Amino acid sequence: MANADGEKSLLVGLLDQSPQPNQNQTNKKRRFRRCKTAPPPEFFHPEKNGGGSLPRSPSIFGDLHPSFVQVATLLTIYLGVGTLCFFLVRNQIRGEKTNGVLDAVYFCVVTMTTVGYGDLVPNSKVTKLLACAFVFSGMALVGLILSKAADYLVEKQEILLVKALHLHQKAGEREIQKEIETNRMKYKFVLTLIILLLLILVGTIFLYKVEKLDLVDAFYCVCSTITTLGYGDESFSTEMGRVFAVFWILTSTICIGQFFLYLAEFNTERRQHLLVKWVLNRKMTYTDLEAADLDDDRVVSAAEFILYKLKEMGKIKEEDVTLIMKEFEDLDFDQSGTLTVSDLELAQSSQTGS
């Protein structure tokens, strides 16, 4: 049939003719209905759909959404192995030393987070090779595992932040969830900023009180640490200071990494919202009408209009529409411009035969 029918069927189920007794009213008025969402992956059964399971991208870290038990286990293994290795070669590490085991843990954390103060440095080929191995494995652990766990924790705290912001408004659970979904990245950014400021404050006070640094030097050391700059002129030199550093350095460096990630994503999301607002508010021109007319019949259907607006908003691309349309045409065996059960059966049988 005509290509126009095929284009109009691109958004299957989006439009539905309302049952009206008067034919004239039927031509003038259309009723929108909600599209049913696609069934979840668990719905598809390999034995009913030609065999084969849904493809999964292989990863040595699994699905990259580990539980906290897995995170704690991986971190414990890394620090345990690192501490043992650097403790055994402690005589081949030069610098300001306190306790053998504590120095090994501290050196492992400083290496893992790429802070590298320089207060403890490898002094042999063996220790240098160990440092190289642990810095790469540590970066992978922080970037792929710990940052994911931090992101999960921030998401869990979002609801508390929204409730605190709407404390006097008595917002219900539905309103809170809607607010979180609408401004998710904004709240992540704000929450991480608050945590980061607290970590900076705690680190500065600790260095000022325990390490006896000048207030400016303490703040300077905190900033050079959390940014992993690590000049080395100021660092944690006491035994108590290194105990604190083991936990504080790991937490603060991950936090600032998440902060800049959320900042970039929040900026991108804000620009996207501004673009959507601009697209929805600007007046439709004749040029727009011509561009939205996919089948060149000088009439823009609701499906064509929606596709055009989505492309303007950057939600979809022309290539996406082309690929989906190609799949539709492959499934439309009778070339009717619509998909039926018989079309799907014919498509499956042809795939099985080939």
Secondary structure, DSSP 8 states (H G I E B T S, - for coil): --HHHHHHTTSTTSEE----SSHHHHHH--EE--------GGG--TTTTTS--------TTTTS---HHHHHHHHHHHHHHHHHHHHHTGGGEEE--S-HHHHHHHHHHHHHTT---SSEEE-SHHHHHHHHHHHHHHHHHIIIIIHHHHHHHHHHHHHHHHHHHTTTTT--HHHHHHHHHHTHHHHHHHHHHHHHHHHHHHHHHHHHHTS---HHHHHHHHHHHHTT---SSS---SHHHHHHHHHHHHHHHHHHHHHHHHHHHHHHHHHHHHHHHHHHHS---HHHHHHH-TT-SS---HHHHHHHHHHHTTSS-HHHHHHHHHHHHHH-TT-SSS--HHHHHHHHHHHHH-
